[in-house]
Amino acid sequence: EKEDYRNIKVFKLEGSAEVIRNDKTLEPYEQMVLRSNDEISVGSSSNLILVLDDNKFVLLSENTKINLISSEKDSSKTVISLKEGKIVEKGSFNDLMKENNIFASLYKVSQK
């Protein structure tokens, strides 16, 4: 069974990605709140980090596509459906920092 989340936000984008919402294409930005029915796709040589419920980080690697779907159990929550590519769960912010030097600059961003 897939986990569902109260809120999903863009944490950091390296490279290019897009969010399709109501047939409009939007460029993701830090702290952007993602909604059910959004489609997110990550470009080549790019990464997008999402923060789930403010405590769990996931990395969408290049050429990844996901759809956000309203949870059947609780319509106020959202489930992530992977269409192609891969989602790497990083757990906490500290896990993210340990593993990924390219995101070391994030630490400064989050401390503002």
PALUM-337257 format. One record per residue (C-alpha): residue number from 1; x, y negated, z. Coordinates in nm, 4 decimals. Layout:
BEGIN
MARVEX   num          x          y          z
MARVEX   NUM          X          Y          Z
...
//
This chain:
BEGIN
MARVEX   num          x          y          z
MARVEX     1     0.0000     0.0000     0.0000
MARVEX     2     0.1322    -0.3438    -0.0921
MARVEX     3     0.1944    -0.6065     0.1679
MARVEX     4    -0.0092    -0.9222     0.1522
MARVEX     5     0.1009    -1.2687     0.2534
MARVEX     6    -0.0664    -1.5826     0.3810
MARVEX     7     0.1691    -1.8109     0.1970
MARVEX     8     0.4288    -1.7768    -0.0749
MARVEX     9     0.6573    -2.0670    -0.1596
MARVEX    10     0.9459    -2.1312    -0.3928
MARVEX    11     1.2627    -2.1564    -0.1858
MARVEX    12     1.5325    -2.2010    -0.4489
MARVEX    13     1.5677    -2.1775    -0.8239
MARVEX    14     1.9004    -2.1148    -0.9965
MARVEX    15     1.8543    -2.1533    -1.3716
MARVEX    16     1.5115    -2.1512    -1.5325
MARVEX    17     1.1699    -2.0121    -1.4456
MARVEX    18     0.8069    -2.0948    -1.5073
MARVEX    19     0.4763    -2.0663    -1.3308
MARVEX    20     0.1635    -2.0201    -1.5407
MARVEX    21    -0.1432    -2.1477    -1.3547
MARVEX    22    -0.4833    -2.1859    -1.5209
MARVEX    23    -0.3199    -2.1621    -1.8654
MARVEX    24    -0.0800    -2.4476    -1.7829
MARVEX    25     0.2952    -2.3921    -1.7647
MARVEX    26     0.4588    -2.5513    -1.4612
MARVEX    27     0.8213    -2.5749    -1.3620
MARVEX    28     0.8796    -2.4315    -1.0135
MARVEX    29     1.0339    -2.6643    -0.7541
MARVEX    30     1.1527    -2.6162    -0.3972
MARVEX    31     0.8658    -2.5809    -0.1488
MARVEX    32     0.6100    -2.5351    -0.4289
MARVEX    33     0.3175    -2.3352    -0.2906
MARVEX    34     0.2274    -2.0426    -0.5152
MARVEX    35    -0.1322    -1.9259    -0.5420
MARVEX    36    -0.3302    -1.6184    -0.6327
MARVEX    37    -0.3558    -1.5794    -1.0108
MARVEX    38    -0.0224    -1.7528    -1.0707
MARVEX    39     0.2124    -1.5743    -1.3092
MARVEX    40     0.5809    -1.6327    -1.2465
MARVEX    41     0.8580    -1.5505    -1.4906
MARVEX    42     1.2316    -1.5945    -1.4387
MARVEX    43     1.4578    -1.6750    -1.7341
MARVEX    44     1.7773    -1.4991    -1.8350
MARVEX    45     2.0854    -1.5665    -1.6186
MARVEX    46     1.8489    -1.7095    -1.3546
MARVEX    47     1.7319    -1.6265    -1.0020
MARVEX    48     1.4303    -1.7444    -0.8079
MARVEX    49     1.4054    -1.7052    -0.4320
MARVEX    50     1.0608    -1.7006    -0.2739
MARVEX    51     0.9845    -1.7303     0.0956
MARVEX    52     0.6899    -1.5216     0.2160
MARVEX    53     0.5004    -1.6353     0.5263
MARVEX    54     0.7983    -1.8553     0.6181
MARVEX    55     1.0045    -1.5618     0.7420
MARVEX    56     1.0864    -1.3215     0.4616
MARVEX    57     1.2931    -1.3943     0.1537
MARVEX    58     1.2803    -1.2173    -0.1796
MARVEX    59     1.5018    -1.2701    -0.4810
MARVEX    60     1.3508    -1.2387    -0.8275
MARVEX    61     1.6344    -1.1548    -1.0617
MARVEX    62     1.6664    -1.2586    -1.4248
MARVEX    63     1.3921    -1.1644    -1.6702
MARVEX    64     1.1541    -1.0757    -1.3866
MARVEX    65     0.7793    -1.1356    -1.4177
MARVEX    66     0.5319    -1.1175    -1.1328
MARVEX    67     0.1622    -1.1866    -1.0937
MARVEX    68     0.0122    -1.3031    -0.7667
MARVEX    69    -0.3175    -1.1327    -0.6941
MARVEX    70    -0.5748    -1.2006    -0.4276
MARVEX    71    -0.5656    -0.9277    -0.1606
MARVEX    72    -0.8610    -0.6894    -0.1642
MARVEX    73    -0.8461    -0.6615     0.2148
MARVEX    74    -0.8390    -1.0338     0.2828
MARVEX    75    -0.9078    -1.2815     0.0028
MARVEX    76    -0.7130    -1.5556     0.1821
MARVEX    77    -0.3971    -1.3499     0.1330
MARVEX    78    -0.1929    -1.2744    -0.1763
MARVEX    79    -0.0253    -0.9595    -0.3074
MARVEX    80     0.2785    -0.9630    -0.5380
MARVEX    81     0.2458    -0.7456    -0.8468
MARVEX    82     0.5692    -0.6767    -1.0359
MARVEX    83     0.5216    -0.6781    -1.4131
MARVEX    84     0.8832    -0.6402    -1.5227
MARVEX    85     1.2326    -0.6807    -1.3828
MARVEX    86     1.3040    -0.6476    -1.0139
MARVEX    87     1.2373    -0.7968    -0.6750
MARVEX    88     1.5148    -0.7698    -0.4176
MARVEX    89     1.3954    -0.8031    -0.0603
MARVEX    90     1.6382    -0.9990     0.1501
MARVEX    91     1.4519    -0.9929     0.4782
MARVEX    92     1.5687    -1.2850     0.6862
MARVEX    93     1.7494    -1.6000     0.5870
MARVEX    94     2.0646    -1.4602     0.7501
MARVEX    95     2.0533    -1.1499     0.5296
MARVEX    96     2.0261    -1.3755     0.2298
MARVEX    97     2.3273    -1.5799     0.3379
MARVEX    98     2.5461    -1.2765     0.4054
MARVEX    99     2.4846    -1.1204     0.0679
MARVEX   100     2.4848    -1.4097    -0.1694
MARVEX   101     2.7675    -1.6554    -0.1966
MARVEX   102     2.5947    -1.8379    -0.4811
MARVEX   103     2.3260    -1.9358    -0.2337
MARVEX   104     2.5648    -2.0553     0.0370
MARVEX   105     2.4685    -2.4102    -0.0543
MARVEX   106     2.1132    -2.3255     0.0525
MARVEX   107     2.2098    -2.3426     0.4126
MARVEX   108     2.2669    -2.7161     0.3850
MARVEX   109     1.9364    -2.7581     0.2020
MARVEX   110     1.7407    -2.5780     0.4722
MARVEX   111     1.8981    -2.7827     0.7506
MARVEX   112     1.7779    -3.1204     0.6235
//
